[in-house]
Amino acid sequence: MALAEAMLCGLPVLASQDRGHRELVRHGETGFLFEQGNMAEFVKYAVMLYENPDIRNRMGKAAYLHAQKFKIEQSLASMAEIYDEMLK
């Protein structure tokens, strides 16, 4: 949930490549995904965001918009559609 919360605050995120993170983060658009345990890759992306406010701001805005679909209201609406379809 911490990644979604950061994104809803308009922040780009850095996250390791695992199943949940890959669903939430669009690499190069809403943040960066790095290989688990690869500190050099993590540092590269962190420095890039630190040194480039334009990229940081663009990604932050994209992160905010993308994270909207993970809000509880959206999740409940999606689940309701799935159940309606299955019950037909």
BELDATA-V637500 format. One record per helix or strand. SS is the DSSP state (alpha for helix, beta for strand). FROM is the first residue (numbers start at 1). TO is the last residue. If there is no record, write none. Layout:
SS_FROM_TO + SS_FROM_TO
This chain:
alpha_2_8 + beta_13_16 + alpha_19_24 + beta_27_27 + beta_31_34 + alpha_39_51 + alpha_53_70 + alpha_72_87
